[in-house]
């Protein structure tokens, strides 16, 4: 009896063969293909199974070889040190120094009450412009008024007695000593009366200078604690005034730039909310001493405000043009510290690293002045990796930022 083979045996293998990738290894895969076809033509199940196992073994070996080659490439690639370079930037004769500040009125003061009482009436509100001497409010102080009336009566009695004794002393009816007692008594009563009359004038609160009312903290009937009722008198401001045709700006200048600030220097003032409006200001004085806690020099800058468009309390940016001491500046992340000072890494034409010790100047947090240690046109590594901080290390340059 003749054994019949399954009719679809060849079809099974020829379905497997097209799933291979002959484009990757043409010679190798053609031999594998021919071997499989030969095994299939022998029409024996053992050869078929052996061919399949050999195919799997070959595929595994090829994949392992490819992974090994990829791993070796990655190892070689990891040995490269990739860096970005930057050129030193030349520094102009003067560099801008921008510092924050707050505007204040040239005259700015709270207004307090000196007598105790209740607010009788007020005449000016916030935002109103007043002149020196304008009446702001009146305080009803009955105790002061009664005291003035009482002292006026006592002063009248003392005056009458004084005039009587003055006539008697002319006739020598009384002694000169008795007359002097009456005279000095009258003068003392008059002085006490005048003192309280002056105190009574504080019932009318007036503007100490011409300016604008920036705060009103009272209303009709508000209790005012006067000067003699401390600390309650210090708890109630009646008004707050400011003279804003000229503004003061106080700026804290860091120690690194303190010696560059001089009286009479020009400054530029910018308001963040008004980016197109830059105003000129003038340095009028400094504290002539640094604040120990912050190591800053308090500097006053006066800003003309004739249109009174700017207001007290604005956050502004003041820019000074300070002279530069360094020929170059570099980004701060090019410099690193070692035990004996500050260094940068310079890359030569052969892409080899060289350590350069540098002396630093002013540092604004973005760029640092380089007083010495580098030359124009040299290439400096930006954010140098630790593996490059070796003399003669070879690097691979990714990009170079040209100097401006």
C-alpha positions in Angstrom: 0.0 0.0 0.0 1.3 3.4 -1.0 1.4 6.0 1.9 -0.4 9.2 0.9 1.1 12.4 2.1 -1.1 15.3 3.1 -1.8 17.4 0.1 -1.1 20.7 1.9 2.4 19.8 3.3 4.2 22.0 0.7 1.7 24.7 1.2 2.5 24.9 5.0 6.2 25.6 4.4 5.7 28.0 1.6 3.4 29.9 3.9 6.2 30.1 6.5 8.9 31.2 4.0 7.4 34.5 2.9 7.2 35.7 6.5 11.0 35.8 6.7 12.9 39.0 5.9 15.1 38.3 2.9 16.0 41.9 2.4 18.2 42.0 5.5 20.6 39.1 4.7 20.0 38.1 1.1 22.6 35.3 0.8 21.9 33.8 4.2 18.2 33.8 4.0 18.3 32.3 0.4 20.3 29.3 1.8 17.9 28.9 4.7 15.0 29.0 2.2 16.5 26.4 -0.1 17.3 24.1 2.9 13.7 24.3 4.1 12.4 23.6 0.6 14.7 20.6 0.4 13.6 19.3 3.7 10.0 19.7 2.6 10.6 17.8 -0.6 11.9 14.7 1.3 8.4 14.4 2.7 9.7 13.2 6.1 8.3 14.7 9.4 11.7 14.5 11.1 13.4 16.7 8.5 10.6 19.2 8.8 10.9 19.5 12.6 14.7 19.7 12.3 14.4 22.4 9.8 12.1 24.4 11.9 14.5 24.1 15.0 17.5 25.1 12.8 15.6 28.1 11.6 14.7 29.2 15.1 18.3 28.7 16.2 19.6 30.7 13.3 17.2 33.5 14.0 18.2 33.6 17.7 21.9 33.7 16.9 21.4 36.5 14.4 19.3 38.6 16.9 21.9 38.0 19.6 24.7 39.2 17.3 22.7 42.3 16.3 22.1 43.1 20.0 25.8 42.7 20.8 26.7 45.0 18.0 24.2 47.6 19.2 25.4 47.3 22.8 29.0 47.9 21.7 27.9 51.0 19.7 26.1 52.3 22.8 29.2 51.7 24.9 31.4 53.6 22.4 28.9 56.4 22.2 28.8 56.8 26.0 32.5 57.5 26.0 32.0 60.7 24.1 31.6 64.0 26.1 29.1 66.3 24.4 29.4 70.0 25.3 28.0 73.3 24.3 30.4 76.2 23.8 30.1 80.0 24.3 32.4 82.8 23.4 33.3 85.6 25.9 31.1 88.6 25.4 32.9 92.0 25.3 31.7 94.4 27.9 31.0 98.1 27.1 32.4 100.9 29.1 29.2 101.2 31.1 26.8 98.4 31.9 23.2 98.8 33.1 22.3 97.9 36.7 18.6 97.4 37.2 17.2 97.5 40.8 13.7 97.6 42.2 12.3 100.5 44.2 9.1 102.1 45.5 8.0 105.6 44.9 7.2 107.9 47.8 6.0 111.5 47.9 8.7 114.1 48.4 6.8 115.1 51.5 4.6 112.3 52.9 3.3 112.3 56.4 0.3 111.2 58.6 -1.7 113.9 60.3 -2.6 113.3 63.9 -4.9 115.1 66.4 -3.2 116.9 69.4 -6.4 117.6 71.3 -8.9 115.0 72.6 -12.5 115.3 71.4 -14.9 114.4 68.7 -14.7 115.2 65.0 -17.1 118.1 64.4 -16.7 118.3 60.6 -14.2 117.5 57.9 -13.7 119.3 54.6 -11.4 117.3 52.3 -11.5 113.7 51.1 -9.0 111.4 49.5 -7.6 112.5 46.1 -8.2 116.2 46.7 -5.4 118.6 46.3 -5.0 121.1 49.2 -2.7 124.1 49.8 -0.7 124.7 52.9 -2.9 126.0 55.7 -6.2 124.7 54.3 -8.6 123.6 57.0 -8.9 119.8 56.9 -11.2 119.2 59.9 -12.5 120.6 63.2 -12.4 118.8 66.6 -15.0 119.6 69.3 -13.0 119.6 72.6 -15.2 121.1 75.3 -12.6 120.5 78.1 -10.1 122.7 76.3 -12.7 125.4 75.7 -13.8 125.4 79.3 -10.2 125.5 80.5 -9.5 128.5 78.2 -12.6 130.3 79.6 -11.5 129.6 83.2 -8.0 130.8 82.6 -9.2 134.0 80.8 -11.3 134.8 83.9 -8.3 134.2 86.2 -6.2 136.4 84.0 -8.7 139.2 84.1 -8.7 139.1 88.0 -4.9 139.0 88.0 -4.9 142.0 85.6 -7.3 144.0 87.8 -5.3 143.3 91.0 -2.1 144.2 89.2 -3.5 147.6 88.0 -4.7 148.4 91.6 -1.3 147.6 93.1 0.4 149.5 90.4 -1.5 152.7 91.4 -0.9 152.0 95.1 2.8 151.6 94.7 3.0 155.1 93.2 1.6 156.6 96.5 3.9 154.3 98.5 0.8 152.7 100.1 2.2 149.3 99.4 5.8 148.0 99.2 7.6 147.3 96.0 7.8 143.6 96.9 4.0 143.3 97.2 3.7 145.0 93.9 6.1 142.6 92.2 4.1 139.7 93.5 1.0 141.0 91.9 2.8 141.8 88.6 4.4 138.4 88.3 1.1 136.7 89.2 -0.6 138.5 86.4 2.1 137.6 83.9 1.9 134.0 85.0 -1.9 133.9 84.5 -1.5 135.6 81.1 1.1 133.1 80.0 -1.0 130.1 81.1 -4.0 131.6 79.2 -1.9 132.1 76.1 -0.6 128.5 76.3 -4.1 127.1 76.3 -5.3 129.4 73.6 -2.5 128.0 71.4 -3.6 124.5 72.4 -7.1 125.4 71.5 -6.0 126.2 68.0 -5.3 122.5 67.4 -9.0 122.0 67.3 -8.7 123.2 63.7 -6.5 120.7 61.8 -4.8 122.3 58.8 -2.6 121.1 56.0 1.1 121.3 56.8 2.1 121.7 53.1 0.6 121.7 49.7 -0.2 118.3 48.4 -2.8 115.6 47.9 -4.9 113.7 50.5 -4.0 110.0 50.2 -6.0 108.8 53.2 -8.9 109.8 55.4 -9.5 107.8 58.5 -12.2 109.8 60.3 -15.8 110.8 60.0 -18.2 113.1 61.9 -18.4 111.9 65.5 -15.1 110.0 65.5 -13.4 110.0 68.9 -10.0 111.6 68.7 -7.4 110.7 71.4 -5.0 113.6 71.7 -1.3 113.9 72.4 -1.7 113.5 76.2 -3.5 110.2 75.9 -0.7 108.0 74.7 -0.7 105.2 73.4 -4.3 105.8 72.3 -3.4 109.0 70.5 -1.0 107.1 68.3 -3.7 104.7 67.1 -5.8 107.1 65.0 -4.4 108.9 62.0 -6.8 111.7 60.9 -5.4 112.1 57.3 -2.4 111.2 55.3 -0.9 113.7 52.8 1.8 113.5 50.1 3.5 116.0 47.9 3.8 114.2 44.5 5.1 116.8 42.1 8.5 115.3 43.0 8.8 111.7 44.1 11.5 110.0 46.1 12.7 106.5 45.3 14.9 104.6 47.7 17.0 101.8 46.2 19.2 99.2 48.0 22.4 99.0 45.9 24.4 95.8 46.5 27.9 96.1 47.9 29.5 95.0 44.5 28.2 98.2 42.9 28.2 100.6 45.9 31.5 102.3 44.9 30.1 103.1 41.4 27.1 105.1 42.8 27.7 108.9 42.9 25.6 111.8 43.8 24.4 113.5 40.6 24.3 110.3 38.5 21.5 110.0 36.0 19.1 107.1 36.3 16.3 105.7 34.2 13.0 104.8 35.9 10.6 102.3 34.3 7.1 101.4 35.5 6.1 97.8 34.6 2.5 98.9 33.8 3.8 101.7 31.5 6.5 99.9 29.4 6.7 102.6 26.8 7.3 105.4 29.3 10.9 105.7 30.7 11.6 108.7 32.9 14.8 110.4 33.9 15.7 110.6 37.5 18.7 111.9 39.5 20.7 110.4 42.4 20.6 113.0 45.1 22.2 111.3 48.1 23.4 108.0 49.6 23.5 106.7 53.1 27.3 106.8 53.0 27.3 103.5 54.8 26.2 99.9 54.0 23.4 98.1 55.9 25.2 95.3 57.8 22.3 92.8 57.5 21.9 93.1 53.7 25.3 94.6 52.7 23.4 97.2 50.6 23.8 101.0 50.2 20.6 103.0 50.6 20.4 105.4 47.7 17.8 108.1 47.1 16.7 108.9 43.6 14.5 111.9 42.9 11.9 111.6 40.1 10.2 114.7 38.7 6.5 114.2 38.4 5.1 117.6 37.1 2.0 116.0 35.6 1.4 114.1 38.8 0.6 111.0 36.7 2.8 108.8 38.9 1.6 107.9 42.3 3.2 107.1 45.7 3.7 103.4 46.4 4.4 102.3 42.8 6.8 99.4 42.2 9.4 100.7 39.7 12.7 99.5 38.2 15.6 101.9 38.5 18.5 101.5 36.0 21.9 103.0 36.7 24.8 103.1 34.2 27.7 101.9 36.2 31.3 101.7 34.8 32.6 98.3 34.0 35.8 96.9 35.4 36.0 93.8 33.2 36.8 93.2 29.5 34.5 90.2 29.2 31.4 88.6 30.7 30.3 84.9 30.6 27.2 83.1 31.7 27.4 82.2 35.4 27.1 78.4 34.5 30.4 78.5 32.8 32.3 79.0 36.0 32.9 76.3 38.6 34.8 76.3 41.9 37.8 74.3 43.0 39.8 74.4 46.1 42.1 77.2 44.9 39.7 79.5 43.1 37.3 79.8 40.2 37.9 78.1 36.8 36.4 77.8 33.3 37.1 75.1 30.7 38.5 76.4 27.4 38.3 74.1 24.3 41.2 74.4 21.7 41.0 73.8 17.9 41.6 70.0 18.5 38.5 69.8 20.9 40.7 69.3 23.9 39.8 70.9 27.3 42.1 73.2 29.2 41.5 74.5 32.7 41.7 78.3 33.1 41.8 80.0 36.4 39.8 83.3 36.3 39.2 86.3 38.5 35.6 87.3 38.8 33.9 90.7 39.0 30.3 91.7 39.5 27.7 89.0 39.2 24.1 89.8 38.4 22.8 86.3 38.6 22.9 85.7 34.9 26.3 86.8 33.7 29.5 87.3 35.6 32.4 89.7 34.8 35.7 88.0 34.0 38.5 90.3 35.1 41.4 88.1 33.9 42.1 84.5 32.7 40.6 84.3 29.2 41.2 85.9 25.8 38.8 87.2 23.1 37.6 84.5 20.7 38.3 81.5 23.0 35.6 78.8 23.3 34.3 78.2 26.8 32.2 75.2 27.8 28.7 75.9 29.0 27.7 73.9 32.1 30.9 71.7 32.0 30.3 68.1 32.9 32.6 66.5 35.6 34.3 64.2 33.1 35.5 67.2 31.1 37.1 68.9 34.1 40.4 67.2 33.4 43.3 68.8 31.6 43.4 67.5 28.0 40.1 65.7 28.0 38.6 65.3 24.5 35.1 66.5 23.9 32.5 66.5 21.1 31.1 70.0 20.3 27.4 70.0 19.9 26.9 73.8 19.3 28.6 77.1 19.7 27.0 80.3 20.8 28.9 83.1 19.0 29.6 86.3 21.0 27.5 89.3 20.3 
